[in-house]
Amino acid sequence: MLELREIECLITLGEQLHFGRTGRELHISQSRVSRTLRDAEQKVGGQLFDRTSRHVRMTALGKLLIDRLRPLYEQLTDVCADAAAQARGVAGSTRLGFTGAAGGGYAAELIRAARTYAPECRVILREVPCGDLLGPLRRGEVDVLVARLPVEEPDMTVGPVLGREIRVLAVALDHPLASRASVRIEEIAGATVFRLAGTAPDYWRDHHVPLVTPAGRALHLGQEVQTCQEILSLTAAGQGVAPLAESVARHYARPDIAFVPIRDLPQTSVALIWRTAEENARVRALAYCARQIGGAQDVPVREPEPAPAGS
């Protein structure tokens, strides 16, 4: 009876028709490939490959055997992979929520990483309305959420950070600040800003759209908005200005808006969030992938350029 390692070697040699390449594919030596083939031929009782110094070819017997072994080997490896997935608890589907194109960029990167790390976990993507940031997670409509911090909810776990970004100010092209290299939030005291309508916690909205500058000067609250497109359209129309994350500027670039780095607001971070009580192996697998992404991107964030003297 052929052993599994011998079957794997025969199938790989049948594909490569080269002892050296077969060894590299299986991470064994070329001499080990030769010994494995000899052992298999002794068990079968016939020659499976013609080999000379110039070529390696399957015999008729070898082709017949390998053609019949290949689907059985694939079924066997699939069964073993499924069993391992069940043992790890990652087989099945997980619904991943995100908001807007910027959040979708992080979600896409996470899906690619998960496809490599846990291919048996199917990730289903769901867009979450900006005005209902945590609602779908609380209602069980998504299992994990790519969300911009801060999230300080007692029933939720803040997982690994996927990325960190500077803050930018969106202004109309004819705004006095549009040509600046950077700006301080103090310089827009008295300006009109827009707030997301909906159920996002007050602390979250205050962090992303402050109504008071660090020095205590008030900003005016303009129209409540539901989407990023509404914010940008109102900004382009000269109805106000909008503090945003740098990735929003990349994904929603418009010819009628300038995005000016803000040098006196803290960076903003994007992380993976889930309901603590609903954590499972699939959520932990996504968290592992998020940690790898965040670690790979954990380099100094580009800081805004210093303002010119006298600005």
Disulfide bonds with the S-S distance in Angstrom:
none
